[in-house]
Amino acid sequence: MLLEWLGINGYGTFTWSSGDKYVGEWKDGKLDGVGTFTWANGDIYVGEWKNNLKHSRGTFFPKNGIAKKQRWYNGKRLNSN
């Protein structure tokens, strides 16, 4: 991935050609830290990331639904409340 090659660090925004968008913390060009990912369809995830994967706590806001708090470990959902 180009962003990893560039080694972006800190806080920033990136929008993919698909319309997906991430606003948050980066480490070595990867989503890493706290951030908000908005899919082109309007769904939103606000939470923690590690190595481009959802990690720890976050909240998923579906475009047409009820917000769900979630816990993640290396991209795998542990539970949903």
C-alpha atoms as a printed R data frame, in Angstrom:
   type eleno elety resid chain resno       x       y      z
1  ATOM     1    CA   MET     A     1   0.000   0.000  0.000
2  ATOM     2    CA   LEU     A     2   1.347   3.408 -0.959
3  ATOM     3    CA   LEU     A     3   0.589   4.923  2.445
4  ATOM     4    CA   GLU     A     4   2.786   2.337  4.174
5  ATOM     5    CA   TRP     A     5   5.587   3.048  1.722
6  ATOM     6    CA   LEU     A     6   5.359   6.752  2.536
7  ATOM     7    CA   GLY     A     7   5.538   5.991  6.268
8  ATOM     8    CA   ILE     A     8   2.986   8.606  7.325
9  ATOM     9    CA   ASN     A     9   2.955   9.303 11.085
10 ATOM    10    CA   GLY     A    10   0.755  11.516 13.251
11 ATOM    11    CA   TYR     A    11  -2.796  12.721 12.686
12 ATOM    12    CA   GLY     A    12  -4.378  13.101  9.286
13 ATOM    13    CA   THR     A    13  -7.105  12.394  6.762
14 ATOM    14    CA   PHE     A    14  -7.115  10.121  3.734
15 ATOM    15    CA   THR     A    15  -9.900   9.534  1.225
16 ATOM    16    CA   TRP     A    16  -9.734   6.503 -1.069
17 ATOM    17    CA   SER     A    17 -10.977   6.634 -4.674
18 ATOM    18    CA   SER     A    18 -13.912   4.439 -3.543
19 ATOM    19    CA   GLY     A    19 -15.139   7.310 -1.365
20 ATOM    20    CA   ASP     A    20 -14.127   5.616  1.920
21 ATOM    21    CA   LYS     A    21 -12.439   8.050  4.316
22 ATOM    22    CA   TYR     A    22 -10.275   7.792  7.448
23 ATOM    23    CA   VAL     A    23  -9.599  10.642  9.867
24 ATOM    24    CA   GLY     A    24  -7.305   9.865 12.760
25 ATOM    25    CA   GLU     A    25  -3.923   8.658 13.913
26 ATOM    26    CA   TRP     A    26  -1.337   6.999 11.662
27 ATOM    27    CA   LYS     A    27   1.843   5.057 12.385
28 ATOM    28    CA   ASP     A    28   4.244   4.025  9.606
29 ATOM    29    CA   GLY     A    29   1.538   4.662  7.008
30 ATOM    30    CA   LYS     A    30  -1.052   2.476  8.752
31 ATOM    31    CA   LEU     A    31  -4.253   3.256 10.630
32 ATOM    32    CA   ASP     A    32  -2.962   3.074 14.186
33 ATOM    33    CA   GLY     A    33  -4.481   4.801 17.214
34 ATOM    34    CA   VAL     A    34  -7.879   6.466 17.491
35 ATOM    35    CA   GLY     A    35  -9.728   7.265 14.311
36 ATOM    36    CA   THR     A    36 -12.983   7.482 12.386
37 ATOM    37    CA   PHE     A    37 -13.534   5.409  9.250
38 ATOM    38    CA   THR     A    38 -16.463   6.382  7.057
39 ATOM    39    CA   TRP     A    39 -17.474   4.032  4.263
40 ATOM    40    CA   ALA     A    40 -18.839   5.447  1.019
41 ATOM    41    CA   ASN     A    41 -22.248   3.917  1.875
42 ATOM    42    CA   GLY     A    42 -22.503   6.127  4.996
43 ATOM    43    CA   ASP     A    43 -21.609   3.556  7.684
44 ATOM    44    CA   ILE     A    44 -19.142   4.888 10.285
45 ATOM    45    CA   TYR     A    45 -16.759   3.246 12.760
46 ATOM    46    CA   VAL     A    46 -15.208   5.332 15.533
47 ATOM    47    CA   GLY     A    47 -12.597   3.618 17.643
48 ATOM    48    CA   GLU     A    48  -9.124   2.249 17.998
49 ATOM    49    CA   TRP     A    49  -6.933   0.796 15.250
50 ATOM    50    CA   LYS     A    50  -3.684  -1.166 15.170
51 ATOM    51    CA   ASN     A    51  -1.784  -2.063 11.967
52 ATOM    52    CA   ASN     A    52  -4.774  -1.148  9.757
53 ATOM    53    CA   LEU     A    53  -7.115  -3.360 11.820
54 ATOM    54    CA   LYS     A    54  -9.856  -2.502 14.301
55 ATOM    55    CA   HIS     A    55  -8.383  -3.154 17.719
56 ATOM    56    CA   SER     A    56  -9.757  -2.673 21.247
57 ATOM    57    CA   ARG     A    57 -12.924  -0.579 21.659
58 ATOM    58    CA   GLY     A    58 -15.065   1.191 19.096
59 ATOM    59    CA   THR     A    59 -18.584   2.060 18.050
60 ATOM    60    CA   PHE     A    60 -20.181   1.183 14.719
61 ATOM    61    CA   PHE     A    61 -22.811   3.574 13.394
62 ATOM    62    CA   PRO     A    62 -24.730   1.987 10.504
63 ATOM    63    CA   LYS     A    63 -26.223   4.477  8.079
64 ATOM    64    CA   ASN     A    64 -29.761   3.314  8.807
65 ATOM    65    CA   GLY     A    65 -29.591   1.642 12.189
66 ATOM    66    CA   ILE     A    66 -28.676   1.666 15.846
67 ATOM    67    CA   ALA     A    67 -25.128   2.347 17.063
68 ATOM    68    CA   LYS     A    68 -23.327  -0.709 18.433
69 ATOM    69    CA   LYS     A    69 -20.394  -0.678 20.832
70 ATOM    70    CA   GLN     A    70 -17.858  -3.325 19.879
71 ATOM    71    CA   ARG     A    71 -14.576  -4.832 21.055
72 ATOM    72    CA   TRP     A    72 -11.907  -5.995 18.644
73 ATOM    73    CA   TYR     A    73  -8.605  -7.849 18.762
74 ATOM    74    CA   ASN     A    74  -6.385  -7.633 15.668
75 ATOM    75    CA   GLY     A    75  -9.376  -7.175 13.360
76 ATOM    76    CA   LYS     A    76 -11.582  -9.844 14.906
77 ATOM    77    CA   ARG     A    77 -14.724  -8.819 16.768
78 ATOM    78    CA   LEU     A    78 -14.881 -10.164 20.320
79 ATOM    79    CA   ASN     A    79 -18.439  -9.110 21.169
80 ATOM    80    CA   SER     A    80 -21.221  -6.715 20.317
81 ATOM    81    CA   ASN     A    81 -23.425  -4.975 22.881
